[in-house]
Amino acid sequence: MTREQLLEIFNFITAVECSDEQRKALLEMAANTITVEKLSELVDSNDGEDDKNTDKRKSHPLKFTKKELSKMPIQFRKQFILNDRLVRCRRRKSGKKTVNYEIRYRRDGYNISVSSNDLEKAKEKFIEALKNADRQDEQQKVPTTFNGFAMYYFENFKKKKVSPETYKGDLYRYNKHIAPHFKDVPIRSITTGQCQKLLDKYTEQGMGKTADEVHSLLNQIFKMAIAHNIVERNPITTVVHTQHEREHGKALTKDEEKALLEGLKGTNYLIPFAVALYTGMRPNEYKTARIEGDFIIAVNSKRKSKKVEYKRIAISPMLKPYLEGVSELNFPYVESMRTHMNRHIKGHKLYDLRTTFYTRCRECGVADAARDEFMGHSAGALAKAYTDLSDEYLYAEAQKLNY
């Protein structure tokens, strides 16, 4: 096929009156016999007749290579492939010896137009414009109201960083203490004074722990808003807030231990309380506890990662009598356990059983490494990487708990 014949076919396809589907079919047929390089060669010819046509700004199809396609945003790529990787390219004279290429794409929500006197540079500009359009589209999806952005943060970031238990607790605290205060006001309009007023409210009510939690959550939300270029500064940084002094647990005396267990004899609460007292589990870990041989296995709830970790608590001589013939643990509701505890001993909370176990471990000389394993305390990254305590060692240490 001669150059003149090729040029005639090309001019026919671009000039004929037909539907888009028909034109696409013609282009596909031509593509089987005409390469992009050959088309470019035809278009780039600069004889007298072509020079006249460049001023008419006729467009021709421009195809991208697979390598160029790989640089484009994924969402655009899918649609682009359906269109045979073709866009329209206008070629017009921009000087005595230069030609300008304008690449346009106005469909699927995009409105892109770039140009250059070098075709390869024009293609590079087109790909970069696609990326920018994709980023802007993503930014437009981010809510700018306080509650909208907070939920966006919880769903897209916090949920991925913390355990399900921590996520559930923080979301509950947000909905109860923060969302009703700020609602759907623009996050950009929130001031330090508004944040201060919220924190002071809980501090004045003696809810120091709640004030700490609200302060922490607000700080996280505003930091993420800054990262998304929604706000320029964090109003929490200039809030006056003093961390409240937390009350530590108080261990039961041995007489109180005895009174509690004696009072629960003959009830379904005796075994759950004995397990709680002689394992030091956190109340939210009770429901995960199970018996495996000489150990109680439970989920370690104080892990911020989403990975589930278990702790091993060897059955001590103090606990063993209560588990004779028991193969499965059934804990009642935590609130119900709190009620029963208050009936038998005063001035204590359920968490004090954990403090009591820790105290008895120290009094009975249980090694720190074994005690930390029982309690579910973090041993640090280095110790965790190089320490793997055997069951035999943990069981032997637990036998010291005999008083």
Buried (B, 14 or more C-beta within 10 A) or exposed (E): EEEEEBBEBBBEBBEEEEEEEEBBEBBEEBBEEBEBEBBBEBBEEEEEEBEEBBEEEBBBBBBBEEEBBEBBBEBBBEEBEEEEBBBBBBBBBEEEEEBBBBBBBEEEEBEBEBBBEEBEEBBBBBBEBBEEBBEEEEEEEBBBBBBBBBBBBBEEBBBEEBBEBBBEBBBEBBBEBBBEBBEEEBBEEBEBEBBBEBBBBBBEEEBBEBBBBBBEBBBBBBBBBEEBEBBEEBBBEEBEBEEBEEEEBBBBEEEBBEBBBEBBEEEEBBBBBBBBBBBBBBBEBBEBBEBEEBBBBBBBBBBEEEEEEEBBBBBBEBBBEBBEEEEEBEBBEBEEBBEBBEEBBEEBBBBBBBBBBBBBBEEBEBBEBBBBBBBBBEBEEEEEEEEEBEEEBBBEBBBBBEE
